[in-house]
């Protein structure tokens, strides 16, 4: 019996010897202090607990936490206080600091990512990722391959695509926001389905460590979740895949799009009551990021679906970039000179697939190399950034812009500077002239689309107002018997408002050869509640849902657009 008691005592002593006072830690965001203990779990696994210092005044508090985390300790111990007190009072092996936020450390000597730290090797307390990053923050940043293999695969393949190069530039430019003291901004890549938009986004996201489409944050998250997720991408590119994942109709999507753009552009998560469990310390709420979005429709389109137009401030914070020219079927812009035109489409599809596979095999390492270069160059970094932005400004093909578009142009210049610094760091196998051509082409296409879409609705409304004249659109009297060959339309008075019925073919002629004007005008009339469409919209495509077939004064049913007077109140 005595022998067994001694054996139990030795076993308990051995168990206690596995508890190690690993570190004294402090949360930079709140100033709260913790002690970190490592221990052995049941089954010989290793475990770790963080205990607030105020909870260690009594040894039994440490014991309770250890048992809760399945530490290999007896459940009904005796005389543990003295040993546990010794463990608590022992000198920790190191001192650590949990950063307030992801991103640059003060002085630009280190960079904190959600998964680790770059630089900071000579600091007394090497910082760790923020303590608020837990298992509920689903972020899949990781490293695969080497920065050289990333350069020779993803970097090299992206030379075939202007928008893939632009997305990669966004990833390399995001850490420059801090040095230039600029606000966050974004770009939205839009175009036809299966053109490779997500692959281009993935090329940029692979820089920071996202290698699969499933790893990308997307628009399907709630507005609050997007704001919280942005904190994990501070000083990094923030990818947002597929606007189509927003719930509800296209018409209802625009308010959330606009709110997200402004919230990210302002660079701060939504403030909450300080007593709320969702409230975050002010020191960790600020966000600097370049957000890069994708979708089949432009943000201008979504505004039109909602019967609105985008504000100038919104253009300054986020501009639409088309995926490619209308005659291209994918993100691939450049082809081998010897490749026949008949084989280009299949060749481009193969390159998109190859680029996506390369992102899955190589990601995360290029960012570390880039940050190391920026840290080593920090004393002259601001001058180099301004030099490269001026280099972009001198490009002759730049169109003269003002106001919000001038602000957007400067943002594009920062993307170019990020790409140029990546060339200097040797991370990308590009030449400066190749980068300049790619970024400038994307900007020019964005300008072209901006001008076309901004003018399309305006021109359509002017054409409608100009053609609602008595010589084209007649008043329907009880004795009238005219046909569509004699008039483009007619109107009747109801409750003091004119109700127009216009032959659909005639209205298309009013709007010229641009089909976008017709669609945008119908969307605008519908959003403003002027349009009176036919009853059933189920399964309709195109603009047919807006067309009725009423009987004209001559008694024949004619495909027509029916709407209330949109200009009677000065709209």
Buried (B, 14 or more C-beta within 10 A) or exposed (E): EEEEEEEEEEEBEEBBEBBBBBBBBBBBBBEBEBBBBBBBBEEEEEBEBBBEBEEBEEBEBBBEBBBEEBBBBEEEBEEBEEBBBEBBEEEBEEEBBBBBBBBBBEEBBBBBBBBEBBBBEEEEBBBBBBBBBEEEEEBBBEBBBEBBBBBBBBBBBBBBBBBBBBBBBBBBBBBBBBBBEBBBBBBBBBBBEEBBBBBBBBBBBBBBBBBBBEBBBBBBBEEEEBBBBBBBBBBBBBBBBBBBEBEEEBBEBBBBBBBBBBBBBEBBBEEEEEEEEEEBBEBBBBBBBBBBBBBBBBBBBBBBBBBBBBBEEBBBBBBBBBBBEEEBBBBBBBBEEEEEEEEBEEBBBEBBEBBBBBBBBBBBBBBBBBBBBBBEBBEEBEEBBBEBBEBBEEBEEBEEBEEBBEBBBBBBBBBBBBBBBBBBBEBBEBEBEBBBBBBBBBBBBBBEBBEEBBBBBEBBBEBBEEBBEEEBBBEBEEEBEBEBEEBBBBBEEEEEEBBBBBBBEBBBEBBEEBEBBBBBBBBBBBBBEBBBBBEEEEEEEEBEBBBBEBEBBEEEEBEBBBBBBBEEEEE
